[in-house]
Amino acid sequence: MERGAGDRTASSLFAGFRALGLFSNDIPHVVRFSALKRRFYVTTCVGKSFHTYDVRKLSLVAISNSVPQDICCMAADARLVFAAYGNVFSAFARNKEVVHTFKGHKAEIHLLQPFGDHVISVDTDSILIIWHIYSEEEYLQLSFDKSVFKISAILHPSTYLNKILLGSEQGSLQLWNVKSNKLLYTFAGWKVGVTALQQAPAVDVVAVGLMSGQVIIHNIKFDESIMKFRQDWGPITSISFRTDGHPIMAAGSPCGHIGLWDLEDKKLINQMRNAHSTAIAGLTFLHREPLLVTNGADNALRIWIFDGPTGEGRLLRFRMGHSAPLTKIRYYGQNGQQILSASQDGTLQSFSTIHEKFNKSLGHGLINKKRVKRKGLQNAMSVRLPPIIKFAAEEARESDWDGIIACHQGKLSCSTWNYQRSTIGAYFLKPKELKKDDVTATAVDITSCGNFAIIGLSSGTVDVYNMQSGIHRGRFGKDQAHKGSVRGVAVDGLNQLTITTGSEGLLKFWNFKNKVLIHSVSLDSSPNMMLLHRDSGILGLALDDFSISVLDIETRKIVREFSGHQGQINDMAFSPDGRWLISASMDCSIRTWDLPSGCLIDSFLLDSAPLNVTMSPTGDFLATSHVDHLGIYLWSNISLYSVVSLRPLPTDYVPTVVMLPGTCQSQDVELSEETIEPSDEMIEYDSPEQLNEQLVTLSLLPESRWKNLLNLDIIKKKNKPKEPPKVPKSAPFFIPTIPGLVPRYAAPEQNNDPQQSKVVNLGILAQKSDFCLKLEEGLADNKYEAAFNLLKELGPSGIETELRSLSPDCGGSIEVMKSFLKMIRMMLERKRDFELAQAYLALFLKLHLKMLPSEPVLLEEMTELSSQLEENWIHLQSLFNQSMCVLNYIKSALL
């Protein structure tokens, strides 16, 4: 298929950089202890790579290189981290690069167990393979019948040499000696599937987690159950024991709750409810420390400390992103370092593009803070606000009052937020006469000064509120601004104009101060969203027919119309200079439109539909969010550091799918290789010497080479020294040297012919220059390029010498002078090097004006040259006069 545009397949403007806001998923974490640094590290999985954090401050230590598929399970020993993806798993050294890869499974791997110099892997077909780590060779392979014994958990019991304990979905357990390849013992189990196995601090004792929610403390030496516990929250997801002197066991559940069991009193001593909003993927007590590390699919990694008298853990440190897909993202401030994001989990968070330590959460929106404080956290869930669907932020007065206004899904009132205090604000803005929530807020904006918020409602009403006091400051129109639901509101940078658009297909311009309607524009289709670039006064409108209209708010006319999207347009963003409009659509494409040329200059597809796009105020990054993704994805602007062709894409251009960037920054080498690939669009344009034969073209020589040719006599007089140079009285003796980069001494001249004549050879003095010879050749073949090029290389004094030597008195001839005039006429006919021809002719006339009338041959040539000059000048003069008239009209006319 023809792709056009130099067979370009990926985006030419944006390259995947990295993902923000991803900390954990449903893969259990791995805790490692570094004996060298004497500290613990926790590793969590984020899609195709994993993060390693220092437990002391939860600071990010390393991000691994990406693997081809999503990681499905992890394990680690003292030296390496093992990560499985599909039917392959790799060993990572230094938490970053792959050093070993193990291939041999035919089904997806779901269990990994390091085993000294070996590693054990189990796939979903219950085939167990033992690998030698450093040779990457199979040591042993065991096959199990899935219908009888499908492996669901694996454990190496402490002090049991060469032995592993396997748990099955059928409920039975098997103890194997992997060195002798023998089944040592089969435990009957409890007729319920095994979900977790964990070694207890006591030798021979193992904790078995079951699908029924039971935890069995079992002695595998005597095959006896020591104690049983039961949780009513579903299957046990993970188990861990405290080893700092307290006989406590923690068990995770799919509800996000953690049960804490006292092994001495055999009872439940505490519950950590809602430790995570999703299932507990993994929990681990750190060895000999009262710290519990937990992670879950809610994109959170938390560390709990047990230092209270009741034995309940309190949150010590955490790294947390959004636990549900994002609804809105926008850059905050003018430095391009913070991105505000709202999510379906009800939180508003800020992510730093510089470092994770600058991230912060503004929290959940609460309807009544006092009520929550009075009745406790158990009541917090019922008074939380619905998710934010749209917000607007301005940092102008953030230190004085709230600078963020947000509207919530299905709610009439809009909440204010304070970025500096990282909390919800003091006011809920809504009209007093409306009490019910059948009318909802659909559009918000905040003025550039930060003083006023404009809120559009589904009833068509548009209200203005003061951000400092929360007081209602007016309404556009008598009762309502639009007959349909308000789809967008915007205020210009000077608070002069307010633009609103409604679902009935009208765009209205209002005076911001007196709320009077100025102008109304009817649109071809109902608008979906609206975006204003305040600096340039350009308004972008995404319509329901999947097209985009661009208006100038000064003239209030549509200046550009774009079409090409095949699905609903979810979001738009302007580049900081207002030249590009970037649109994201449900057809999984992100397109970049060039506003000055009105063309599509870039388009690429993604495997997940983009919901939001926002461009950095500094223009270095494009940020996107996507359906069913929890992170924010940054794309670097290639045009800032590389030559990019902005040619329009052909109508039949078919973009290809670009993979979303990972959390690890993309390698610069890959980008450079991609951008350096030779293609038609990257070839730089070489301007010809003359664009058209009819155009007068000047030379590229500096003015000093031709402008002062007529004034050389004056310049020489000015530069003449006032008195001759004085010879020093006692000049020092110098050995003569040869000029050059390497100093050499000059050899004394040897006079071989003492009888040499002192009579000067006049033939040497009369030798003709190369310029004269080229002019004589030009008379024969009528080609003067060589002669003219010689003249262009000379300086002003050399040019005067050459032209002076053309006369018969100075060694020239009448024929050579005629040839020179023909050369000038040739230059004027071709209209190239126009100013040089004029300057050379003027100097020629100055030097030889007295003798020209006495020579009929030269006089005839001068007559033809004069008519050529007059014709060229009349043409130029008409162009100059025309330009002057247009310029005077523009300066004087009232446009």
HUUR-V653556 format. One record per backbone hydrogen bond with DSSP energy under -0.5 kcal/mol. NH is the residue of the N-H (numbers start at 1). CO is the residue of the C=O. Records with the same first field share a line. If there is no record, write none. Layout:
NH: CO  CO
This chain:
7: 4
8: 4  5
15: 636
17: 634
18: 634
19: 662
20: 632
23: 21
30: 43
32: 41
34: 39
35: 33
38: 34
39: 34
41: 32
42: 53
43: 30
44: 51
46: 49
48: 46
49: 46
51: 44
52: 62
53: 42
54: 59
55: 40  53
57: 54
58: 54
59: 54
61: 52
62: 52
64: 50
65: 96
67: 48
71: 47
72: 84
73: 84
75: 82
77: 80
81: 92
82: 75
83: 90
84: 73
85: 88
88: 85
89: 102
90: 83
91: 100
92: 81
93: 97
94: 79
96: 93
97: 93
99: 91
100: 91
102: 89
103: 101
104: 87
105: 87
109: 86
110: 122
111: 122
113: 120
115: 118
118: 115
119: 131
120: 113
121: 129
122: 111
123: 127
124: 108
126: 123
128: 126  142
129: 121
130: 140
131: 119  129
132: 137
133: 117  131
136: 132
137: 132
139: 130
140: 130
142: 128
144: 126
146: 144
148: 145
149: 145
151: 149
152: 167
153: 167
155: 165
157: 155
160: 157
161: 159
163: 160
164: 176
165: 155
166: 164  174
167: 153
168: 172
169: 150
171: 168
173: 187
174: 166
175: 185
176: 164  174
177: 182
178: 162  176
179: 162
181: 177
182: 177
184: 175  182
185: 175
187: 173
190: 171
194: 168
195: 209
196: 209
198: 207
200: 205
205: 202
206: 218
207: 198
208: 216
209: 196  207
210: 214
211: 193
213: 210
215: 229
216: 208
217: 215  227
218: 206  216
219: 224
220: 204  218
221: 204
223: 219
224: 219
226: 217  224
227: 217
229: 215
231: 213
234: 231
236: 210
237: 252
240: 250
242: 248
247: 245
248: 246
249: 261
250: 240
251: 259
252: 238
253: 257
254: 235
256: 253
258: 272
259: 251
260: 270
261: 249  259
262: 267
263: 247  261
266: 262
267: 262
269: 260  267
270: 260
272: 258
273: 271
275: 256  272
276: 256
280: 253
281: 279  295
282: 295
284: 293
286: 291
289: 286
291: 289
292: 304
293: 284
294: 292  302
295: 282
296: 300
297: 279
299: 296
300: 296
301: 319
302: 294
303: 317
304: 292
305: 314
306: 290
307: 305
311: 308
314: 305
316: 303
317: 303
319: 301
321: 299
326: 629
327: 342
328: 342
330: 340
332: 338
338: 332
339: 351
340: 330
341: 349
342: 328
343: 347
344: 325
346: 343
348: 363
349: 341
350: 360
351: 339
353: 337
354: 337
358: 355
359: 356
360: 350
362: 348
365: 346
367: 383
372: 368
373: 369
374: 370
375: 371
376: 372
379: 376
380: 377
381: 377
383: 379  380
384: 381
385: 365
388: 343
389: 407
390: 407
392: 405
394: 403
398: 395
400: 397
401: 397
403: 417
404: 417
405: 392
406: 415
407: 390
408: 413
409: 387
411: 408
414: 429
415: 406
416: 427
417: 404
418: 423
419: 417
422: 418
423: 418
425: 416
429: 414
430: 428
434: 431
435: 433
439: 436
441: 411
442: 456
443: 456
445: 454
447: 452
450: 447
453: 465
454: 445
455: 463
456: 443
457: 461
458: 440
460: 457
463: 455
464: 474
465: 453
466: 471
467: 451
468: 451
470: 466
473: 464
474: 464
476: 462
477: 515
481: 460
482: 460
486: 457
487: 501
488: 501
490: 499
492: 497
495: 492
498: 510
499: 490
500: 508
501: 488
502: 506
503: 485
505: 502
507: 521
508: 500
509: 519
510: 498
511: 516
512: 496  510
515: 511
518: 509
519: 509
521: 507
523: 505
527: 502
528: 542
529: 542
531: 540
533: 538
534: 532
537: 533
538: 533
539: 551
540: 531
541: 549
542: 529
543: 541  547
544: 526
546: 543
548: 562
549: 541
550: 560
551: 539
552: 557
553: 537  551
556: 552
557: 552
559: 550  557
560: 550
562: 548
565: 546
570: 568  584
571: 584
573: 582
575: 580
578: 575
581: 593
582: 573
583: 591
584: 571
585: 589
586: 568
588: 585
590: 604
591: 583
592: 602
593: 581  591
594: 599
595: 579  593
598: 594
599: 594
601: 592  599
602: 592
604: 590
605: 656
606: 588
607: 658
610: 585
611: 625
612: 625
614: 623
616: 621
619: 616
622: 635
623: 614
624: 633
625: 612
627: 609
629: 626
632: 20
633: 624
634: 18  632
635: 622
636: 15
637: 620
638: 13  636
639: 13
640: 637
641: 638
642: 638
644: 642
649: 600
653: 650
655: 653
656: 9
658: 605
666: 17
671: 667
672: 668
673: 669
674: 670
675: 671
676: 672
677: 673
682: 679
683: 679  680
687: 685
695: 692
697: 831
705: 702
706: 703
707: 703
709: 706
711: 708
712: 709
715: 711
716: 712
717: 713
718: 714
719: 715
720: 716  717
731: 728  729
738: 744
743: 741
744: 738
746: 736
751: 749
752: 750
754: 752
756: 753
762: 760
764: 761
765: 761
766: 762
767: 764
773: 769
774: 770
775: 771
776: 772
777: 773
778: 774
779: 775
780: 776  777
781: 777
782: 778
788: 784
789: 785
790: 786
791: 787
792: 788
793: 789
794: 790  791
799: 795
800: 796
801: 797
802: 798
803: 799
804: 800
805: 801
806: 803
807: 804
810: 807
811: 808
812: 807
813: 806
817: 813
818: 814
819: 815
820: 816
821: 817
822: 818
823: 819
824: 820
825: 821
826: 822
827: 823
828: 824
829: 825
830: 826
831: 827
832: 827
834: 697
837: 833
838: 834
839: 835
840: 836
841: 837
842: 838
843: 839
844: 840
845: 841
846: 842
847: 843
848: 844
849: 845
852: 848
853: 849
855: 852
856: 854
859: 855
860: 856
861: 857
862: 858
863: 859
864: 860
865: 861
866: 862
867: 863
868: 864
869: 865
870: 866
871: 867
872: 868
873: 869
874: 870
875: 871
876: 872
877: 873
878: 874
879: 875
880: 876
881: 877
882: 878
883: 879
884: 880
885: 881
886: 882
887: 883
888: 884
889: 885
890: 886
891: 887
892: 888
893: 889
895: 893
